[in-house]
Amino acid sequence: MITVTNKYGECFIAVPLKTLKHGEWFKRKPDSVRKYSKAHYNRKSRDYPTATYTCMPDNDVWGSGFEINAEAIVYVTE
């Protein structure tokens, strides 16, 4: 595991998205302000060549989300 300190002095651990639990909060980059939560799994298919997770922003009032590759590196607090 790699520990990263952002420009605000906060420490984060870089981990693959697939290792997080459902509903756990993370940041896409260490310096970003917005947090996301991991939602449901989307398996790979003919239309989607890689497995993804739907992720929800912390201030999302409409219930929409977006898909992030399961192997993507995200940042969680220590």
mmJSON file of the N, C-alpha and C atoms, coordinates in Angstrom:
{"data_MODEL":{"atom_site":{
"group_PDB":["ATOM","ATOM","ATOM","ATOM","ATOM","ATOM","ATOM","ATOM","ATOM","ATOM","ATOM","ATOM","ATOM","ATOM","ATOM","ATOM","ATOM","ATOM","ATOM","ATOM","ATOM","ATOM","ATOM","ATOM","ATOM","ATOM","ATOM","ATOM","ATOM","ATOM","ATOM","ATOM","ATOM","ATOM","ATOM","ATOM","ATOM","ATOM","ATOM","ATOM","ATOM","ATOM","ATOM","ATOM","ATOM","ATOM","ATOM","ATOM","ATOM","ATOM","ATOM","ATOM","ATOM","ATOM","ATOM","ATOM","ATOM","ATOM","ATOM","ATOM","ATOM","ATOM","ATOM","ATOM","ATOM","ATOM","ATOM","ATOM","ATOM","ATOM","ATOM","ATOM","ATOM","ATOM","ATOM","ATOM","ATOM","ATOM","ATOM","ATOM","ATOM","ATOM","ATOM","ATOM","ATOM","ATOM","ATOM","ATOM","ATOM","ATOM","ATOM","ATOM","ATOM","ATOM","ATOM","ATOM","ATOM","ATOM","ATOM","ATOM","ATOM","ATOM","ATOM","ATOM","ATOM","ATOM","ATOM","ATOM","ATOM","ATOM","ATOM","ATOM","ATOM","ATOM","ATOM","ATOM","ATOM","ATOM","ATOM","ATOM","ATOM","ATOM","ATOM","ATOM","ATOM","ATOM","ATOM","ATOM","ATOM","ATOM","ATOM","ATOM","ATOM","ATOM","ATOM","ATOM","ATOM","ATOM","ATOM","ATOM","ATOM","ATOM","ATOM","ATOM","ATOM","ATOM","ATOM","ATOM","ATOM","ATOM","ATOM","ATOM","ATOM","ATOM","ATOM","ATOM","ATOM","ATOM","ATOM","ATOM","ATOM","ATOM","ATOM","ATOM","ATOM","ATOM","ATOM","ATOM","ATOM","ATOM","ATOM","ATOM","ATOM","ATOM","ATOM","ATOM","ATOM","ATOM","ATOM","ATOM","ATOM","ATOM","ATOM","ATOM","ATOM","ATOM","ATOM","ATOM","ATOM","ATOM","ATOM","ATOM","ATOM","ATOM","ATOM","ATOM","ATOM","ATOM","ATOM","ATOM","ATOM","ATOM","ATOM","ATOM","ATOM","ATOM","ATOM","ATOM","ATOM","ATOM","ATOM","ATOM","ATOM","ATOM","ATOM","ATOM","ATOM","ATOM","ATOM","ATOM","ATOM","ATOM","ATOM","ATOM","ATOM","ATOM","ATOM","ATOM","ATOM","ATOM","ATOM","ATOM","ATOM","ATOM"],
"id":[1,2,3,4,5,6,7,8,9,10,11,12,13,14,15,16,17,18,19,20,21,22,23,24,25,26,27,28,29,30,31,32,33,34,35,36,37,38,39,40,41,42,43,44,45,46,47,48,49,50,51,52,53,54,55,56,57,58,59,60,61,62,63,64,65,66,67,68,69,70,71,72,73,74,75,76,77,78,79,80,81,82,83,84,85,86,87,88,89,90,91,92,93,94,95,96,97,98,99,100,101,102,103,104,105,106,107,108,109,110,111,112,113,114,115,116,117,118,119,120,121,122,123,124,125,126,127,128,129,130,131,132,133,134,135,136,137,138,139,140,141,142,143,144,145,146,147,148,149,150,151,152,153,154,155,156,157,158,159,160,161,162,163,164,165,166,167,168,169,170,171,172,173,174,175,176,177,178,179,180,181,182,183,184,185,186,187,188,189,190,191,192,193,194,195,196,197,198,199,200,201,202,203,204,205,206,207,208,209,210,211,212,213,214,215,216,217,218,219,220,221,222,223,224,225,226,227,228,229,230,231,232,233,234],
"type_symbol":["N","C","C","N","C","C","N","C","C","N","C","C","N","C","C","N","C","C","N","C","C","N","C","C","N","C","C","N","C","C","N","C","C","N","C","C","N","C","C","N","C","C","N","C","C","N","C","C","N","C","C","N","C","C","N","C","C","N","C","C","N","C","C","N","C","C","N","C","C","N","C","C","N","C","C","N","C","C","N","C","C","N","C","C","N","C","C","N","C","C","N","C","C","N","C","C","N","C","C","N","C","C","N","C","C","N","C","C","N","C","C","N","C","C","N","C","C","N","C","C","N","C","C","N","C","C","N","C","C","N","C","C","N","C","C","N","C","C","N","C","C","N","C","C","N","C","C","N","C","C","N","C","C","N","C","C","N","C","C","N","C","C","N","C","C","N","C","C","N","C","C","N","C","C","N","C","C","N","C","C","N","C","C","N","C","C","N","C","C","N","C","C","N","C","C","N","C","C","N","C","C","N","C","C","N","C","C","N","C","C","N","C","C","N","C","C","N","C","C","N","C","C","N","C","C","N","C","C","N","C","C","N","C","C"],
"label_atom_id":["N","CA","C","N","CA","C","N","CA","C","N","CA","C","N","CA","C","N","CA","C","N","CA","C","N","CA","C","N","CA","C","N","CA","C","N","CA","C","N","CA","C","N","CA","C","N","CA","C","N","CA","C","N","CA","C","N","CA","C","N","CA","C","N","CA","C","N","CA","C","N","CA","C","N","CA","C","N","CA","C","N","CA","C","N","CA","C","N","CA","C","N","CA","C","N","CA","C","N","CA","C","N","CA","C","N","CA","C","N","CA","C","N","CA","C","N","CA","C","N","CA","C","N","CA","C","N","CA","C","N","CA","C","N","CA","C","N","CA","C","N","CA","C","N","CA","C","N","CA","C","N","CA","C","N","CA","C","N","CA","C","N","CA","C","N","CA","C","N","CA","C","N","CA","C","N","CA","C","N","CA","C","N","CA","C","N","CA","C","N","CA","C","N","CA","C","N","CA","C","N","CA","C","N","CA","C","N","CA","C","N","CA","C","N","CA","C","N","CA","C","N","CA","C","N","CA","C","N","CA","C","N","CA","C","N","CA","C","N","CA","C","N","CA","C","N","CA","C","N","CA","C","N","CA","C","N","CA","C","N","CA","C","N","CA","C","N","CA","C","N","CA","C"],
"label_alt_id":[null,null,null,null,null,null,null,null,null,null,null,null,null,null,null,null,null,null,null,null,null,null,null,null,null,null,null,null,null,null,null,null,null,null,null,null,null,null,null,null,null,null,null,null,null,null,null,null,null,null,null,null,null,null,null,null,null,null,null,null,null,null,null,null,null,null,null,null,null,null,null,null,null,null,null,null,null,null,null,null,null,null,null,null,null,null,null,null,null,null,null,null,null,null,null,null,null,null,null,null,null,null,null,null,null,null,null,null,null,null,null,null,null,null,null,null,null,null,null,null,null,null,null,null,null,null,null,null,null,null,null,null,null,null,null,null,null,null,null,null,null,null,null,null,null,null,null,null,null,null,null,null,null,null,null,null,null,null,null,null,null,null,null,null,null,null,null,null,null,null,null,null,null,null,null,null,null,null,null,null,null,null,null,null,null,null,null,null,null,null,null,null,null,null,null,null,null,null,null,null,null,null,null,null,null,null,null,null,null,null,null,null,null,null,null,null,null,null,null,null,null,null,null,null,null,null,null,null,null,null,null,null,null,null],
"label_comp_id":["MET","MET","MET","ILE","ILE","ILE","THR","THR","THR","VAL","VAL","VAL","THR","THR","THR","ASN","ASN","ASN","LYS","LYS","LYS","TYR","TYR","TYR","GLY","GLY","GLY","GLU","GLU","GLU","CYS","CYS","CYS","PHE","PHE","PHE","ILE","ILE","ILE","ALA","ALA","ALA","VAL","VAL","VAL","PRO","PRO","PRO","LEU","LEU","LEU","LYS","LYS","LYS","THR","THR","THR","LEU","LEU","LEU","LYS","LYS","LYS","HIS","HIS","HIS","GLY","GLY","GLY","GLU","GLU","GLU","TRP","TRP","TRP","PHE","PHE","PHE","LYS","LYS","LYS","ARG","ARG","ARG","LYS","LYS","LYS","PRO","PRO","PRO","ASP","ASP","ASP","SER","SER","SER","VAL","VAL","VAL","ARG","ARG","ARG","LYS","LYS","LYS","TYR","TYR","TYR","SER","SER","SER","LYS","LYS","LYS","ALA","ALA","ALA","HIS","HIS","HIS","TYR","TYR","TYR","ASN","ASN","ASN","ARG","ARG","ARG","LYS","LYS","LYS","SER","SER","SER","ARG","ARG","ARG","ASP","ASP","ASP","TYR","TYR","TYR","PRO","PRO","PRO","THR","THR","THR","ALA","ALA","ALA","THR","THR","THR","TYR","TYR","TYR","THR","THR","THR","CYS","CYS","CYS","MET","MET","MET","PRO","PRO","PRO","ASP","ASP","ASP","ASN","ASN","ASN","ASP","ASP","ASP","VAL","VAL","VAL","TRP","TRP","TRP","GLY","GLY","GLY","SER","SER","SER","GLY","GLY","GLY","PHE","PHE","PHE","GLU","GLU","GLU","ILE","ILE","ILE","ASN","ASN","ASN","ALA","ALA","ALA","GLU","GLU","GLU","ALA","ALA","ALA","ILE","ILE","ILE","VAL","VAL","VAL","TYR","TYR","TYR","VAL","VAL","VAL","THR","THR","THR","GLU","GLU","GLU"],
"label_asym_id":["A","A","A","A","A","A","A","A","A","A","A","A","A","A","A","A","A","A","A","A","A","A","A","A","A","A","A","A","A","A","A","A","A","A","A","A","A","A","A","A","A","A","A","A","A","A","A","A","A","A","A","A","A","A","A","A","A","A","A","A","A","A","A","A","A","A","A","A","A","A","A","A","A","A","A","A","A","A","A","A","A","A","A","A","A","A","A","A","A","A","A","A","A","A","A","A","A","A","A","A","A","A","A","A","A","A","A","A","A","A","A","A","A","A","A","A","A","A","A","A","A","A","A","A","A","A","A","A","A","A","A","A","A","A","A","A","A","A","A","A","A","A","A","A","A","A","A","A","A","A","A","A","A","A","A","A","A","A","A","A","A","A","A","A","A","A","A","A","A","A","A","A","A","A","A","A","A","A","A","A","A","A","A","A","A","A","A","A","A","A","A","A","A","A","A","A","A","A","A","A","A","A","A","A","A","A","A","A","A","A","A","A","A","A","A","A","A","A","A","A","A","A","A","A","A","A","A","A","A","A","A","A","A","A"],
"label_entity_id":["1","1","1","1","1","1","1","1","1","1","1","1","1","1","1","1","1","1","1","1","1","1","1","1","1","1","1","1","1","1","1","1","1","1","1","1","1","1","1","1","1","1","1","1","1","1","1","1","1","1","1","1","1","1","1","1","1","1","1","1","1","1","1","1","1","1","1","1","1","1","1","1","1","1","1","1","1","1","1","1","1","1","1","1","1","1","1","1","1","1","1","1","1","1","1","1","1","1","1","1","1","1","1","1","1","1","1","1","1","1","1","1","1","1","1","1","1","1","1","1","1","1","1","1","1","1","1","1","1","1","1","1","1","1","1","1","1","1","1","1","1","1","1","1","1","1","1","1","1","1","1","1","1","1","1","1","1","1","1","1","1","1","1","1","1","1","1","1","1","1","1","1","1","1","1","1","1","1","1","1","1","1","1","1","1","1","1","1","1","1","1","1","1","1","1","1","1","1","1","1","1","1","1","1","1","1","1","1","1","1","1","1","1","1","1","1","1","1","1","1","1","1","1","1","1","1","1","1","1","1","1","1","1","1"],
"label_seq_id":[1,1,1,2,2,2,3,3,3,4,4,4,5,5,5,6,6,6,7,7,7,8,8,8,9,9,9,10,10,10,11,11,11,12,12,12,13,13,13,14,14,14,15,15,15,16,16,16,17,17,17,18,18,18,19,19,19,20,20,20,21,21,21,22,22,22,23,23,23,24,24,24,25,25,25,26,26,26,27,27,27,28,28,28,29,29,29,30,30,30,31,31,31,32,32,32,33,33,33,34,34,34,35,35,35,36,36,36,37,37,37,38,38,38,39,39,39,40,40,40,41,41,41,42,42,42,43,43,43,44,44,44,45,45,45,46,46,46,47,47,47,48,48,48,49,49,49,50,50,50,51,51,51,52,52,52,53,53,53,54,54,54,55,55,55,56,56,56,57,57,57,58,58,58,59,59,59,60,60,60,61,61,61,62,62,62,63,63,63,64,64,64,65,65,65,66,66,66,67,67,67,68,68,68,69,69,69,70,70,70,71,71,71,72,72,72,73,73,73,74,74,74,75,75,75,76,76,76,77,77,77,78,78,78],
"pdbx_PDB_ins_code":[null,null,null,null,null,null,null,null,null,null,null,null,null,null,null,null,null,null,null,null,null,null,null,null,null,null,null,null,null,null,null,null,null,null,null,null,null,null,null,null,null,null,null,null,null,null,null,null,null,null,null,null,null,null,null,null,null,null,null,null,null,null,null,null,null,null,null,null,null,null,null,null,null,null,null,null,null,null,null,null,null,null,null,null,null,null,null,null,null,null,null,null,null,null,null,null,null,null,null,null,null,null,null,null,null,null,null,null,null,null,null,null,null,null,null,null,null,null,null,null,null,null,null,null,null,null,null,null,null,null,null,null,null,null,null,null,null,null,null,null,null,null,null,null,null,null,null,null,null,null,null,null,null,null,null,null,null,null,null,null,null,null,null,null,null,null,null,null,null,null,null,null,null,null,null,null,null,null,null,null,null,null,null,null,null,null,null,null,null,null,null,null,null,null,null,null,null,null,null,null,null,null,null,null,null,null,null,null,null,null,null,null,null,null,null,null,null,null,null,null,null,null,null,null,null,null,null,null,null,null,null,null,null,null],
"Cartn_x":[0.835,0.0,0.878,0.48,1.226,0.504,1.238,0.683,1.017,0.017,0.163,-0.334,0.405,-0.022,-0.395,-1.586,-2.022,-1.546,-1.904,-1.441,-2.056,-3.106,-3.737,-3.16,-2.231,-1.615,-2.338,-3.36,-4.099,-3.381,-3.406,-2.754,-3.792,-3.496,-4.379,-3.599,-4.33,-3.758,-4.301,-3.412,-3.811,-4.143,-5.389,-5.843,-6.667,-6.749,-7.656,-9.114,-9.962,-11.382,-12.047,-11.66,-12.325,-12.089,-11.1,-10.831,-11.704,-12.39,-13.248,-14.561,-15.197,-16.501,-17.601,-18.764,-19.922,-20.265,-20.389,-20.737,-19.566,-18.363,-17.195,-16.823,-16.389,-16.068,-14.633,-14.369,-13.031,-12.946,-11.717,-11.47,-10.772,-11.024,-10.393,-8.954,-8.654,-7.302,-7.073,-5.855,-5.627,-5.968,-5.808,-6.061,-7.504,-8.359,-9.74,-10.54,-11.58,-12.443,-13.617,-14.14,-15.328,-15.005,-15.921,-15.807,-16.866,-16.609,-17.519,-17.717,-18.848,-19.073,-19.202,-18.718,-18.763,-20.156,-20.769,-22.116,-22.023,-22.918,-23.012,-21.982,-21.768,-20.798,-21.443,-20.709,-21.162,-20.178,-20.614,-19.688,-19.387,-18.272,-17.913,-18.823,-19.029,-19.903,-19.41,-20.205,-19.844,-19.739,-20.622,-20.622,-19.577,-19.273,-18.3,-17.157,-15.989,-14.897,-14.234,-14.45,-13.875,-14.965,-14.739,-15.678,-15.569,-16.709,-16.729,-17.583,-17.498,-18.375,-19.064,-20.336,-21.032,-20.687,-20.291,-19.877,-20.74,-21.097,-22.008,-21.262,-21.392,-20.784,-21.47,-20.76,-21.311,-22.455,-22.527,-23.583,-24.591,-24.787,-25.674,-27.123,-27.948,-29.344,-30.264,-29.809,-30.65,-30.485,-29.511,-29.336,-28.605,-27.983,-27.203,-25.799,-25.099,-23.733,-22.952,-21.735,-20.926,-20.101,-19.578,-18.85,-17.351,-16.669,-15.217,-14.696,-13.607,-12.985,-12.667,-12.902,-12.683,-11.215,-10.308,-8.877,-8.312,-9.123,-8.646,-8.131,-7.102,-6.527,-7.286,-7.783,-8.497,-7.814,-8.225,-7.56,-8.536,-8.179,-8.997,-8.181,-8.854,-8.152,-7.577,-6.489,-5.83,-6.613],
"Cartn_y":[-1.185,0.0,1.247,2.21,3.451,4.545,5.256,6.377,7.674,8.533,9.785,10.921,12.036,13.239,14.288,14.876,15.885,17.271,18.283,19.646,20.266,19.629,20.121,19.458,18.515,17.824,16.569,16.143,14.925,13.716,12.602,11.378,10.404,9.797,8.838,7.589,6.501,5.245,4.98,4.68,4.36,2.873,2.553,1.162,0.983,-0.239,-0.478,-0.373,0.121,0.308,-0.997,-2.099,-3.376,-3.886,-3.349,-3.804,-3.109,-2.029,-1.315,-2.055,-1.817,-2.392,-1.523,-2.102,-1.385,-0.217,0.983,2.161,2.891,2.385,3.035,4.27,5.336,6.604,6.619,7.31,7.448,8.725,9.094,10.206,9.655,10.267,9.819,10.31,11.448,12.007,12.523,12.487,12.92,14.389,15.253,16.688,17.102,16.197,16.574,16.856,17.636,18.003,17.04,16.594,15.742,14.292,13.679,12.275,11.467,10.179,9.272,8.026,7.37,6.096,5.005,3.84,2.7,2.084,1.911,1.328,-0.056,-0.383,-1.754,-2.087,-3.387,-3.958,-4.158,-3.854,-4.072,-5.028,-6.243,-7.211,-6.862,-7.404,-7.106,-7.882,-7.311,-7.93,-7.557,-7.851,-7.523,-6.005,-5.263,-3.807,-3.132,-3.736,-3.18,-4.181,-3.909,-4.881,-5.082,-4.172,-4.331,-4.216,-4.84,-4.753,-3.369,-2.83,-1.495,-1.497,-0.417,-0.163,1.171,1.247,2.516,3.265,4.52,5.321,6.572,6.938,8.049,9.196,10.434,11.584,11.875,12.541,12.811,13.811,14.689,15.702,15.436,14.2,13.841,13.774,14.695,14.722,13.977,13.683,13.04,11.53,10.986,9.536,8.995,9.867,9.387,9.046,8.326,7.971,7.759,7.337,7.041,5.809,5.225,3.974,4.222,3.526,3.584,2.162,2.006,0.703,0.076,-1.223,-1.926,-1.924,-1.824,-1.835,-0.438,0.608,1.977,2.186,2.998,3.329,4.528,4.376,5.445,5.674,6.731,7.128,7.161,6.471,6.434,6.999,7.528,8.086,6.965,7.279,6.282,6.043],
"Cartn_z":[0.0,0.0,0.0,-0.761,-0.89,-0.112,0.718,1.467,0.734,0.572,-0.162,0.725,0.741,1.453,0.424,0.567,-0.404,0.019,-0.773,-0.512,0.737,1.298,2.526,3.773,3.586,4.71,5.154,4.425,4.763,4.172,4.894,4.427,3.893,2.765,2.117,1.745,1.599,1.133,-0.259,-1.206,-2.578,-2.656,-3.031,-3.132,-4.408,-4.931,-6.066,-5.616,-6.481,-6.148,-5.743,-6.357,-6.078,-4.654,-3.941,-2.576,-1.523,-1.908,-0.963,-0.75,0.386,0.672,0.076,-0.108,-0.643,0.281,-0.283,0.5,1.12,0.956,1.538,0.714,1.41,0.765,0.297,-0.826,-1.371,-2.191,-2.571,-3.475,-4.709,-5.858,-7.101,-7.207,-6.614,-6.563,-5.145,-4.647,-3.259,-3.008,-4.011,-3.814,-4.07,-4.498,-4.812,-3.547,-3.706,-2.582,-2.488,-3.614,-3.663,-3.287,-2.535,-2.152,-2.907,-3.069,-3.756,-2.909,-3.097,-2.422,-3.472,-3.125,-4.037,-3.971,-5.134,-5.202,-5.835,-6.746,-7.249,-8.327,-8.49,-9.424,-10.785,-11.843,-13.216,-13.878,-14.151,-14.733,-16.181,-16.67,-18.053,-18.995,-20.163,-21.155,-22.547,-23.52,-24.898,-25.069,-24.442,-24.556,-23.673,-22.522,-21.583,-21.421,-22.008,-21.988,-20.628,-19.69,-18.353,-17.294,-16.162,-15.043,-14.418,-13.978,-13.382,-12.115,-11.369,-10.231,-10.473,-10.137,-10.177,-8.897,-9.036,-7.889,-7.812,-6.603,-6.358,-5.676,-6.193,-5.527,-4.188,-3.292,-1.959,-1.97,-2.969,-3.003,-4.118,-4.497,-5.602,-5.115,-5.585,-5.155,-6.114,-7.332,-8.336,-8.397,-7.719,-7.707,-8.915,-9.671,-10.806,-10.327,-11.103,-10.766,-12.037,-11.907,-13.08,-12.792,-13.842,-13.717,-13.71,-12.805,-12.703,-12.836,-13.557,-13.744,-12.384,-12.248,-10.982,-10.573,-11.533,-11.249,-10.961,-11.057,-10.87,-9.44,-9.326,-8.02,-7.465,-6.23,-5.539,-4.193,-3.495,-2.269,-1.104,-0.02,1.192,2.348,3.357,4.506,5.355,6.037,6.883,8.142],
"occupancy":[1.0,1.0,1.0,1.0,1.0,1.0,1.0,1.0,1.0,1.0,1.0,1.0,1.0,1.0,1.0,1.0,1.0,1.0,1.0,1.0,1.0,1.0,1.0,1.0,1.0,1.0,1.0,1.0,1.0,1.0,1.0,1.0,1.0,1.0,1.0,1.0,1.0,1.0,1.0,1.0,1.0,1.0,1.0,1.0,1.0,1.0,1.0,1.0,1.0,1.0,1.0,1.0,1.0,1.0,1.0,1.0,1.0,1.0,1.0,1.0,1.0,1.0,1.0,1.0,1.0,1.0,1.0,1.0,1.0,1.0,1.0,1.0,1.0,1.0,1.0,1.0,1.0,1.0,1.0,1.0,1.0,1.0,1.0,1.0,1.0,1.0,1.0,1.0,1.0,1.0,1.0,1.0,1.0,1.0,1.0,1.0,1.0,1.0,1.0,1.0,1.0,1.0,1.0,1.0,1.0,1.0,1.0,1.0,1.0,1.0,1.0,1.0,1.0,1.0,1.0,1.0,1.0,1.0,1.0,1.0,1.0,1.0,1.0,1.0,1.0,1.0,1.0,1.0,1.0,1.0,1.0,1.0,1.0,1.0,1.0,1.0,1.0,1.0,1.0,1.0,1.0,1.0,1.0,1.0,1.0,1.0,1.0,1.0,1.0,1.0,1.0,1.0,1.0,1.0,1.0,1.0,1.0,1.0,1.0,1.0,1.0,1.0,1.0,1.0,1.0,1.0,1.0,1.0,1.0,1.0,1.0,1.0,1.0,1.0,1.0,1.0,1.0,1.0,1.0,1.0,1.0,1.0,1.0,1.0,1.0,1.0,1.0,1.0,1.0,1.0,1.0,1.0,1.0,1.0,1.0,1.0,1.0,1.0,1.0,1.0,1.0,1.0,1.0,1.0,1.0,1.0,1.0,1.0,1.0,1.0,1.0,1.0,1.0,1.0,1.0,1.0,1.0,1.0,1.0,1.0,1.0,1.0,1.0,1.0,1.0,1.0,1.0,1.0,1.0,1.0,1.0,1.0,1.0,1.0],
"B_iso_or_equiv":[0.0,0.0,0.0,0.0,0.0,0.0,0.0,0.0,0.0,0.0,0.0,0.0,0.0,0.0,0.0,0.0,0.0,0.0,0.0,0.0,0.0,0.0,0.0,0.0,0.0,0.0,0.0,0.0,0.0,0.0,0.0,0.0,0.0,0.0,0.0,0.0,0.0,0.0,0.0,0.0,0.0,0.0,0.0,0.0,0.0,0.0,0.0,0.0,0.0,0.0,0.0,0.0,0.0,0.0,0.0,0.0,0.0,0.0,0.0,0.0,0.0,0.0,0.0,0.0,0.0,0.0,0.0,0.0,0.0,0.0,0.0,0.0,0.0,0.0,0.0,0.0,0.0,0.0,0.0,0.0,0.0,0.0,0.0,0.0,0.0,0.0,0.0,0.0,0.0,0.0,0.0,0.0,0.0,0.0,0.0,0.0,0.0,0.0,0.0,0.0,0.0,0.0,0.0,0.0,0.0,0.0,0.0,0.0,0.0,0.0,0.0,0.0,0.0,0.0,0.0,0.0,0.0,0.0,0.0,0.0,0.0,0.0,0.0,0.0,0.0,0.0,0.0,0.0,0.0,0.0,0.0,0.0,0.0,0.0,0.0,0.0,0.0,0.0,0.0,0.0,0.0,0.0,0.0,0.0,0.0,0.0,0.0,0.0,0.0,0.0,0.0,0.0,0.0,0.0,0.0,0.0,0.0,0.0,0.0,0.0,0.0,0.0,0.0,0.0,0.0,0.0,0.0,0.0,0.0,0.0,0.0,0.0,0.0,0.0,0.0,0.0,0.0,0.0,0.0,0.0,0.0,0.0,0.0,0.0,0.0,0.0,0.0,0.0,0.0,0.0,0.0,0.0,0.0,0.0,0.0,0.0,0.0,0.0,0.0,0.0,0.0,0.0,0.0,0.0,0.0,0.0,0.0,0.0,0.0,0.0,0.0,0.0,0.0,0.0,0.0,0.0,0.0,0.0,0.0,0.0,0.0,0.0,0.0,0.0,0.0,0.0,0.0,0.0,0.0,0.0,0.0,0.0,0.0,0.0],
"pdbx_formal_charge":[null,null,null,null,null,null,null,null,null,null,null,null,null,null,null,null,null,null,null,null,null,null,null,null,null,null,null,null,null,null,null,null,null,null,null,null,null,null,null,null,null,null,null,null,null,null,null,null,null,null,null,null,null,null,null,null,null,null,null,null,null,null,null,null,null,null,null,null,null,null,null,null,null,null,null,null,null,null,null,null,null,null,null,null,null,null,null,null,null,null,null,null,null,null,null,null,null,null,null,null,null,null,null,null,null,null,null,null,null,null,null,null,null,null,null,null,null,null,null,null,null,null,null,null,null,null,null,null,null,null,null,null,null,null,null,null,null,null,null,null,null,null,null,null,null,null,null,null,null,null,null,null,null,null,null,null,null,null,null,null,null,null,null,null,null,null,null,null,null,null,null,null,null,null,null,null,null,null,null,null,null,null,null,null,null,null,null,null,null,null,null,null,null,null,null,null,null,null,null,null,null,null,null,null,null,null,null,null,null,null,null,null,null,null,null,null,null,null,null,null,null,null,null,null,null,null,null,null,null,null,null,null,null,null],
"auth_seq_id":[1,1,1,2,2,2,3,3,3,4,4,4,5,5,5,6,6,6,7,7,7,8,8,8,9,9,9,10,10,10,11,11,11,12,12,12,13,13,13,14,14,14,15,15,15,16,16,16,17,17,17,18,18,18,19,19,19,20,20,20,21,21,21,22,22,22,23,23,23,24,24,24,25,25,25,26,26,26,27,27,27,28,28,28,29,29,29,30,30,30,31,31,31,32,32,32,33,33,33,34,34,34,35,35,35,36,36,36,37,37,37,38,38,38,39,39,39,40,40,40,41,41,41,42,42,42,43,43,43,44,44,44,45,45,45,46,46,46,47,47,47,48,48,48,49,49,49,50,50,50,51,51,51,52,52,52,53,53,53,54,54,54,55,55,55,56,56,56,57,57,57,58,58,58,59,59,59,60,60,60,61,61,61,62,62,62,63,63,63,64,64,64,65,65,65,66,66,66,67,67,67,68,68,68,69,69,69,70,70,70,71,71,71,72,72,72,73,73,73,74,74,74,75,75,75,76,76,76,77,77,77,78,78,78],
"auth_comp_id":["MET","MET","MET","ILE","ILE","ILE","THR","THR","THR","VAL","VAL","VAL","THR","THR","THR","ASN","ASN","ASN","LYS","LYS","LYS","TYR","TYR","TYR","GLY","GLY","GLY","GLU","GLU","GLU","CYS","CYS","CYS","PHE","PHE","PHE","ILE","ILE","ILE","ALA","ALA","ALA","VAL","VAL","VAL","PRO","PRO","PRO","LEU","LEU","LEU","LYS","LYS","LYS","THR","THR","THR","LEU","LEU","LEU","LYS","LYS","LYS","HIS","HIS","HIS","GLY","GLY","GLY","GLU","GLU","GLU","TRP","TRP","TRP","PHE","PHE","PHE","LYS","LYS","LYS","ARG","ARG","ARG","LYS","LYS","LYS","PRO","PRO","PRO","ASP","ASP","ASP","SER","SER","SER","VAL","VAL","VAL","ARG","ARG","ARG","LYS","LYS","LYS","TYR","TYR","TYR","SER","SER","SER","LYS","LYS","LYS","ALA","ALA","ALA","HIS","HIS","HIS","TYR","TYR","TYR","ASN","ASN","ASN","ARG","ARG","ARG","LYS","LYS","LYS","SER","SER","SER","ARG","ARG","ARG","ASP","ASP","ASP","TYR","TYR","TYR","PRO","PRO","PRO","THR","THR","THR","ALA","ALA","ALA","THR","THR","THR","TYR","TYR","TYR","THR","THR","THR","CYS","CYS","CYS","MET","MET","MET","PRO","PRO","PRO","ASP","ASP","ASP","ASN","ASN","ASN","ASP","ASP","ASP","VAL","VAL","VAL","TRP","TRP","TRP","GLY","GLY","GLY","SER","SER","SER","GLY","GLY","GLY","PHE","PHE","PHE","GLU","GLU","GLU","ILE","ILE","ILE","ASN","ASN","ASN","ALA","ALA","ALA","GLU","GLU","GLU","ALA","ALA","ALA","ILE","ILE","ILE","VAL","VAL","VAL","TYR","TYR","TYR","VAL","VAL","VAL","THR","THR","THR","GLU","GLU","GLU"],
"auth_asym_id":["A","A","A","A","A","A","A","A","A","A","A","A","A","A","A","A","A","A","A","A","A","A","A","A","A","A","A","A","A","A","A","A","A","A","A","A","A","A","A","A","A","A","A","A","A","A","A","A","A","A","A","A","A","A","A","A","A","A","A","A","A","A","A","A","A","A","A","A","A","A","A","A","A","A","A","A","A","A","A","A","A","A","A","A","A","A","A","A","A","A","A","A","A","A","A","A","A","A","A","A","A","A","A","A","A","A","A","A","A","A","A","A","A","A","A","A","A","A","A","A","A","A","A","A","A","A","A","A","A","A","A","A","A","A","A","A","A","A","A","A","A","A","A","A","A","A","A","A","A","A","A","A","A","A","A","A","A","A","A","A","A","A","A","A","A","A","A","A","A","A","A","A","A","A","A","A","A","A","A","A","A","A","A","A","A","A","A","A","A","A","A","A","A","A","A","A","A","A","A","A","A","A","A","A","A","A","A","A","A","A","A","A","A","A","A","A","A","A","A","A","A","A","A","A","A","A","A","A","A","A","A","A","A","A"],
"auth_atom_id":["N","CA","C","N","CA","C","N","CA","C","N","CA","C","N","CA","C","N","CA","C","N","CA","C","N","CA","C","N","CA","C","N","CA","C","N","CA","C","N","CA","C","N","CA","C","N","CA","C","N","CA","C","N","CA","C","N","CA","C","N","CA","C","N","CA","C","N","CA","C","N","CA","C","N","CA","C","N","CA","C","N","CA","C","N","CA","C","N","CA","C","N","CA","C","N","CA","C","N","CA","C","N","CA","C","N","CA","C","N","CA","C","N","CA","C","N","CA","C","N","CA","C","N","CA","C","N","CA","C","N","CA","C","N","CA","C","N","CA","C","N","CA","C","N","CA","C","N","CA","C","N","CA","C","N","CA","C","N","CA","C","N","CA","C","N","CA","C","N","CA","C","N","CA","C","N","CA","C","N","CA","C","N","CA","C","N","CA","C","N","CA","C","N","CA","C","N","CA","C","N","CA","C","N","CA","C","N","CA","C","N","CA","C","N","CA","C","N","CA","C","N","CA","C","N","CA","C","N","CA","C","N","CA","C","N","CA","C","N","CA","C","N","CA","C","N","CA","C","N","CA","C","N","CA","C","N","CA","C","N","CA","C","N","CA","C","N","CA","C","N","CA","C"],
"pdbx_PDB_model_num":[1,1,1,1,1,1,1,1,1,1,1,1,1,1,1,1,1,1,1,1,1,1,1,1,1,1,1,1,1,1,1,1,1,1,1,1,1,1,1,1,1,1,1,1,1,1,1,1,1,1,1,1,1,1,1,1,1,1,1,1,1,1,1,1,1,1,1,1,1,1,1,1,1,1,1,1,1,1,1,1,1,1,1,1,1,1,1,1,1,1,1,1,1,1,1,1,1,1,1,1,1,1,1,1,1,1,1,1,1,1,1,1,1,1,1,1,1,1,1,1,1,1,1,1,1,1,1,1,1,1,1,1,1,1,1,1,1,1,1,1,1,1,1,1,1,1,1,1,1,1,1,1,1,1,1,1,1,1,1,1,1,1,1,1,1,1,1,1,1,1,1,1,1,1,1,1,1,1,1,1,1,1,1,1,1,1,1,1,1,1,1,1,1,1,1,1,1,1,1,1,1,1,1,1,1,1,1,1,1,1,1,1,1,1,1,1,1,1,1,1,1,1,1,1,1,1,1,1,1,1,1,1,1,1]
}}}
